[in-house]
Amino acid sequence: MCAENNETTDRPRGGTLSAVLTGVLLLLAGAAWGNPNIQSWETGNGARVLFVEAPELPMVDVRVVFDAGSARDDDTPGLASMTASMLTQGAGDWDADTLASRMEDLGAQLSASADRDMTAVSIRSLTRQPALDTAVETLAAVLRAPTFAPDDLERVRQNTLIGLRQDEESPSTVAKKSFYRAVFGNHPYASDPSGTEASVGAFTPGDLKAFHARYYTGANAVVAIVGDLDRSAAESLAERAVGDLPRGERPPPLPEVAELAAGAAQRIVFPSSQTTVMAGQPGMRRGDPDYFALYLGNHILGGSGLVSLLMEEVREKRGLSYSTYSYFLPLAQPGPFLMGLQTRNDQADQAREVMIDTLKRFIAEGPTADELTAAKKNLSGGFPLRIAENSDIVAYLAVIGFYGLPLDYLDRFVGRIEAVTGDQIRDAFARRVHPDRLAIVTVGGGDVTGQASAAGGTD
């Protein structure tokens, strides 16, 4: 949900003009967003609002997020995602075509999606009238009164089933789903947000209505607003968008994520010329005390593209993979720490060993002074561009509000990156990342003319 989850990558080096433009953009972005004034309050029905006034463009971005991600699916995988998908298929007296026309005729945008932690519903609109009133009215109807019509559900269901079948043909997707199951076991994070063919095939309109009634409430909502509005107009917008939702209450916290007791390796035979390798374990949560040390350390290990340690060892020195990476995905409970690559079938074991050996060496030695300096410059220098647009800011506001991060989070981000030491990185990785307890999934190695095998063995 937030750009911060995606580590930066190297960009091609252009000529002088490109460098000048990049510098200008960084200066403008820093001037515009170096110290954003985040205002916060609650609506009458308990929704938390975060607002940044941005008068530079006559536009507004609104994102409403609910604690209604796939972790709330219980025994019906895919329910949160299906509910989100159905929001734009009909609301109030409007069908899907009418909803789309209302937005498109005014150049506005409407979207809804769900991940493991949250459902997000967003609009982008001009602030001139009648565009803004129409966009906010549409958003309010989608949140308050989705119709979940049977014909629409059947259409979306069939599209979802097609997507699930296509997932079975993608070795990287098969690997990722298997990886989450291996890392999270019986925890709700183990389930893929899209669900399964069996669960998706069984959904009824009543299931979606019950999920909507439980989780789409004021007290369970965060409203993020960025745009050309003053505080009074933003307060009015928030009330119009979510004020008619029942107050309700927030659901209980998700269960704790258990550490892996031991390492395990799963091989899934798949008809492909390359093998996908993923390895990892539970990582960290949002607001984790070790967040900045782990985040900066991972940037050095595998999050910085061509200049990362994994790329140096796996690609540059040995030519085992075109690309390799690592990342932490912080969630409400610890999300995954994941390393991954794709390689030729006959090189899979060697590539896996090099990837894990690089992790072990990094944990033991930590970053060099030069690596630490370069990573800080990369992250600190690039941060202004990552909050240069309203859509970037509204995504951060939603994350700050949803996870209860401090309102000065953006102000302090660069300073906290700069304050991290090499010893702190080494200490955090030594305490939090355990190479002897990795869940390792490999998918590939089968005859490309044969059929994939769903069975996976444990080494």
C-alpha positions in Angstrom: 0.0 0.0 0.0 2.9 2.3 0.5 5.8 3.1 -1.7 8.2 2.6 1.2 7.7 -1.1 0.8 9.4 -1.1 -2.5 13.2 -0.7 -2.3 14.7 1.7 -4.8 16.6 0.4 -7.8 19.4 1.8 -9.9 18.2 4.0 -12.7 20.0 4.2 -16.1 22.6 7.0 -16.2 21.5 9.6 -18.8 23.2 12.6 -20.0 23.7 16.1 -18.5 20.1 17.1 -19.2 18.8 14.1 -17.3 21.0 14.8 -14.4 19.9 18.5 -14.3 16.2 17.5 -14.5 16.7 15.0 -11.7 18.4 17.6 -9.5 15.6 20.1 -10.2 12.9 17.5 -9.3 14.7 16.7 -6.1 14.9 20.3 -5.1 11.3 21.0 -5.9 10.1 17.8 -4.2 12.2 18.7 -1.1 10.8 22.2 -1.0 7.2 21.0 -1.4 7.3 18.0 1.0 10.3 18.4 3.2 8.0 19.3 6.2 4.4 18.3 5.3 1.9 19.6 7.8 -0.3 16.6 8.6 -3.5 17.5 10.4 -5.6 14.8 12.1 -9.1 14.5 13.6 -12.0 12.1 13.8 -15.3 12.2 12.0 -18.6 12.0 14.0 -18.7 8.2 13.6 -15.2 7.6 14.7 -13.1 7.5 11.5 -9.6 8.8 11.8 -8.7 11.5 9.2 -5.2 12.6 8.1 -5.0 15.6 5.9 -2.3 17.5 4.0 -3.2 20.7 2.2 -1.6 20.8 -1.2 -2.7 23.9 -3.2 -0.2 23.5 -6.0 -2.7 21.6 -8.2 -6.5 21.9 -8.3 -6.9 18.3 -7.4 -7.6 16.1 -4.4 -6.7 12.5 -3.6 -8.8 10.6 -1.1 -8.0 7.1 0.2 -10.2 5.3 2.7 -8.7 2.2 4.3 -10.4 -0.4 6.5 -9.0 -3.1 8.7 -10.6 -5.5 6.2 -7.8 -7.3 4.4 -7.5 -11.0 3.6 -6.3 -11.6 7.2 -10.0 -11.2 8.1 -11.2 -13.8 5.7 -11.4 -16.5 8.5 -12.3 -19.8 6.7 -13.4 -18.1 3.5 -10.2 -17.3 1.6 -10.6 -14.4 -0.9 -13.7 -12.9 0.7 -12.1 -9.5 1.5 -10.7 -9.3 -2.0 -14.0 -10.2 -3.6 -15.9 -7.7 -1.5 -13.5 -5.0 -2.5 -13.8 -5.9 -6.2 -17.5 -5.8 -6.0 -17.7 -2.3 -4.6 -17.3 -0.7 -8.0 -19.8 -3.1 -9.7 -22.9 -1.4 -8.3 -23.9 0.9 -5.5 -27.2 2.5 -4.6 -29.2 3.0 -7.8 -26.1 2.9 -10.0 -24.7 -0.2 -11.9 -21.1 -0.6 -12.8 -21.4 1.2 -16.1 -23.1 4.2 -14.4 -20.5 4.3 -11.7 -17.7 4.3 -14.3 -19.4 7.0 -16.4 -19.9 9.3 -13.4 -16.2 9.3 -12.8 -14.9 9.2 -16.4 -17.1 12.0 -17.6 -15.4 14.3 -15.1 -11.9 12.9 -15.5 -12.0 11.4 -12.0 -10.8 8.0 -10.9 -12.2 5.4 -8.6 -10.5 2.2 -7.4 -10.8 -0.5 -4.7 -8.4 -3.3 -3.7 -7.5 -5.5 -0.7 -4.2 -6.8 0.5 -3.4 -8.9 3.6 -4.0 -6.1 6.1 -6.4 -3.6 4.6 -8.9 -2.8 2.0 -8.4 0.6 0.3 -10.9 2.6 -1.7 -9.6 5.7 -3.5 -10.7 8.6 -5.6 -8.8 11.3 -7.5 -10.7 14.3 -8.7 -10.4 17.9 -9.7 -11.5 20.3 -6.9 -13.7 22.3 -9.3 -17.4 21.7 -9.2 -19.4 19.6 -10.1 -16.5 17.2 -10.4 -15.6 17.1 -6.7 -19.2 16.7 -5.4 -19.9 13.9 -7.9 -16.7 12.1 -7.0 -17.3 12.3 -3.3 -21.0 11.3 -3.7 -19.9 8.3 -5.7 -17.3 7.3 -3.1 -19.8 7.6 -0.3 -22.3 5.4 -2.1 -19.7 2.7 -2.9 -18.6 2.6 0.7 -22.1 2.7 2.2 -24.4 0.9 -0.2 -22.8 -1.6 -2.6 -25.4 -3.8 -4.2 -23.5 -7.1 -4.5 -25.9 -8.1 -7.3 -25.9 -11.8 -8.1 -25.2 -11.3 -11.8 -22.3 -8.9 -11.1 -20.9 -11.4 -8.5 -21.0 -14.2 -11.1 -19.1 -12.1 -13.6 -16.4 -11.0 -11.1 -16.2 -14.6 -9.8 -15.5 -16.0 -13.3 -12.8 -13.3 -13.9 -11.2 -14.2 -10.5 -11.3 -17.9 -11.3 -9.5 -17.3 -14.6 -6.9 -15.3 -12.7 -6.4 -18.2 -10.2 -6.0 -20.7 -13.1 -3.4 -18.4 -14.7 -1.6 -18.2 -11.4 -1.1 -22.0 -11.5 0.8 -21.5 -14.8 3.3 -19.0 -13.3 6.2 -20.6 -11.5 6.9 -17.3 -9.6 3.3 -17.1 -8.4 3.2 -20.7 -7.4 6.5 -20.1 -5.5 5.2 -17.0 -3.7 1.9 -18.7 -2.6 3.9 -21.7 -1.3 6.4 -19.4 0.4 3.7 -17.6 2.4 2.2 -20.9 3.5 5.6 -22.2 4.5 6.4 -19.0 6.5 3.1 -18.4 8.2 1.6 -21.8 8.6 -1.8 -21.5 10.2 -1.7 -17.7 10.6 -4.1 -15.7 8.4 -1.2 -14.2 6.5 -0.5 -17.6 5.0 -3.6 -17.4 2.8 -3.4 -15.7 -0.6 -5.7 -12.7 -0.8 -7.2 -13.9 -4.1 -8.5 -17.1 -2.4 -8.8 -20.5 -3.9 -11.0 -21.9 -6.7 -13.1 -23.7 -4.1 -13.7 -20.7 -1.8 -14.3 -18.2 -4.7 -16.7 -20.6 -6.3 -18.8 -20.8 -3.1 -19.2 -17.1 -2.4 -22.8 -15.8 -2.2 -24.0 -12.2 -2.1 -24.9 -12.8 1.6 -21.3 -13.6 2.4 -20.2 -10.3 0.9 -22.9 -8.3 2.6 -22.0 -9.8 6.0 -18.3 -9.0 5.6 -19.2 -5.5 4.5 -21.5 -4.9 7.5 -18.8 -6.2 9.9 -15.8 -4.3 8.6 -16.9 -1.2 6.6 -17.6 1.0 9.7 -16.5 4.4 10.8 -14.5 3.2 13.8 -12.7 0.8 11.5 -11.8 3.4 8.9 -8.9 5.8 8.2 -9.5 8.6 5.7 -6.4 10.1 4.0 -6.9 13.4 2.1 -4.3 15.3 0.1 -5.2 18.2 -2.2 -6.2 21.8 -2.9 -8.6 22.1 0.1 -8.5 24.0 3.4 -9.2 22.3 6.7 -12.9 23.2 6.7 -13.4 21.7 3.2 -11.4 18.6 4.2 -13.6 18.1 7.2 -16.7 18.4 5.1 -15.3 16.0 2.5 -14.5 13.4 5.1 -17.9 13.5 6.7 -19.6 13.2 3.3 -17.4 10.3 2.3 -17.7 8.1 5.4 -20.1 9.9 7.8 -23.1 7.7 6.9 -21.3 4.5 7.8 -22.4 2.9 11.1 -19.9 3.6 13.9 -19.2 0.0 14.5 -15.9 -1.0 16.1 -12.4 -2.1 15.2 -11.9 -5.9 15.0 -9.5 -7.5 17.6 -5.8 -7.5 16.8 -4.6 -10.3 14.5 -2.8 -13.2 16.2 0.9 -13.1 16.8 3.1 -14.5 14.0 5.2 -17.4 15.3 8.9 -17.7 14.6 9.9 -20.7 12.5 11.3 -23.4 14.8 13.5 -24.9 12.1 14.4 -24.5 8.5 12.6 -26.4 5.7 13.0 -26.8 2.0 10.2 -27.5 -0.4 10.8 -28.5 -4.1 7.9 -28.2 -6.5 8.4 -29.8 -9.8 7.2 -27.4 -12.5 7.5 -27.5 -16.3 9.8 -24.5 -16.9 13.3 -23.8 -18.2 14.1 -21.8 -15.1 13.7 -22.4 -11.4 12.3 -19.8 -9.0 14.0 -19.8 -5.6 12.5 -18.0 -2.6 13.8 -18.1 1.0 12.8 -16.2 4.1 11.0 -16.1 7.4 8.8 -13.8 9.5 10.4 -10.3 9.4 9.1 -7.2 11.1 5.9 -5.3 11.8 5.1 -1.6 11.1 6.5 0.6 13.9 9.0 -2.1 14.8 11.9 -0.7 17.0 14.4 -2.3 14.6 12.6 -1.0 11.5 15.2 1.5 10.3 18.2 -0.7 11.0 16.6 -3.6 9.1 15.3 -1.4 6.3 18.7 0.2 5.7 20.5 -3.1 6.1 18.3 -4.8 3.6 18.9 -2.0 1.1 22.5 -2.9 1.2 21.9 -6.7 1.1 19.4 -7.0 -1.7 17.1 -4.0 -2.0 19.2 -1.6 -4.1 19.2 -3.2 -7.5 22.4 -3.7 -9.3 24.6 -2.4 -6.5 23.3 -4.7 -3.8 25.4 -7.5 -2.3 23.1 -10.2 -3.7 23.4 -8.8 -7.2 27.2 -8.6 -6.8 27.6 -12.2 -5.6 24.8 -13.9 -7.7 24.8 -12.0 -10.9 28.1 -10.1 -11.3 30.6 -12.6 -10.0 28.9 -15.8 -11.0 26.3 -15.0 -13.7 23.7 -17.3 -11.9 20.7 -15.0 -12.3 19.7 -11.9 -14.2 18.2 -10.5 -11.1 18.1 -11.2 -7.4 16.5 -9.3 -4.5 15.5 -9.2 -0.9 13.0 -7.2 1.1 11.0 -6.8 4.3 7.3 -6.4 4.0 6.2 -4.9 7.4 2.5 -5.5 8.3 0.3 -5.2 11.3 2.0 -8.4 12.6 5.5 -9.3 11.3 5.3 -9.8 7.5 7.9 -11.7 5.5 11.5 -11.2 5.0 12.1 -12.6 1.5 15.0 -13.3 -0.8 14.4 -14.5 -4.3 15.8 -15.2 -7.7 15.2 -17.1 -11.0 17.9 -19.2 -12.6 18.5 -22.0 -15.0 17.3 -25.4 -13.7 20.8 -26.8 -13.6 22.1 -23.8 -11.5 19.3 -23.7 -8.9 21.1 -25.4 -6.1 24.3 -23.3 -6.6 22.3 -20.0 -6.8 20.4 -20.9 -3.6 23.6 -21.6 -1.8 25.2 -18.4 -2.9 22.2 -16.4 -1.9 22.0 -17.8 1.6 25.8 -17.7 2.0 25.7 -14.0 1.2 23.0 -13.5 3.9 25.1 -15.4 6.4 28.2 -13.3 5.7 26.2 -10.0 5.9 24.8 -11.1 9.3 28.2 -11.9 10.6 30.1 -8.9 9.2 27.5 -6.2 8.7 28.0 -3.5 6.1 31.3 -1.8 5.3 31.6 2.0 5.9 31.4 2.7 2.2 28.3 0.5 1.8 26.6 2.2 4.7 27.4 5.7 3.3 26.2 4.8 -0.2 23.0 3.3 1.1 22.2 6.4 3.2 22.9 8.7 0.3 20.7 6.6 -2.0 17.7 6.4 0.4 18.0 10.0 1.8 18.6 11.6 -1.6 15.8 9.7 -3.3 13.2 10.2 -0.5 11.9 13.6 -1.8 11.0 12.1 -5.1 9.0 9.3 -3.3 6.8 11.9 -1.8 6.7 14.3 -4.7 3.1 13.7 -5.8 -0.2 13.9 -4.0 -0.8 10.2 -4.8 2.5 9.4 -3.0 1.6 11.4 0.1 -1.9 10.0 0.4 -0.5 6.5 0.3 1.8 7.4 3.2 -1.0 9.1 5.1 -3.1 5.9 4.9 -0.2 3.8 6.2 0.5 6.3 9.0 -3.1 6.4 10.1 -3.8 2.6 9.7 -0.7 1.5 11.6 -0.7 4.2 14.2 2.6 5.7 13.2 3.5 9.2 14.6 2.4 12.2 12.6 6.0 13.4 12.3 7.0 10.1 10.6 7.8 11.7 7.2 9.6 14.7 8.9 11.9 12.3 10.7 12.4 9.6 8.1 15.6 10.9 6.6 17.1 11.8 10.0 16.4 8.3 11.3 18.0 6.7 8.2 21.1 8.9 8.7 21.3 8.0 12.4 21.6 4.2 11.8 25.0 2.8 12.4 26.7 -0.3 11.0 26.7 -1.9 14.5 23.0 -1.4 14.8 22.4 -3.1 11.4 24.6 -6.0 12.4 22.9 -6.3 15.8 19.4 -6.2 14.3 20.1 -8.8 11.6 21.8 -11.1 14.1 18.8 -11.0 16.4 16.1 -11.0 13.8 17.2 -13.0 10.8 18.1 -16.7 11.2 19.7 -18.5 8.2 19.3 -21.9 9.9 15.5 -21.3 10.1 14.7 -20.3 6.6 11.7 -21.5 4.7 13.1 -22.3 1.2 10.8 -22.9 -1.8 12.0 -23.9 -5.3 9.7 -24.2 -8.2 10.9 -25.5 -11.6 13.1 -28.3 -12.9 10.4 -30.2 -14.7 10.1 -31.1 -18.4 8.6 -28.2 -20.2 6.5 -30.6 -22.2 5.2 -32.3 -19.0 2.8 -31.3 -16.3 3.5 -29.4 -13.1 3.3 -31.4 -9.9 1.5 -29.8 -7.0 3.3 -32.1 -4.5 6.4 -30.7 -2.8 9.0 -32.7 -0.9 11.0 -31.6 2.1 14.7 -31.8 1.9 
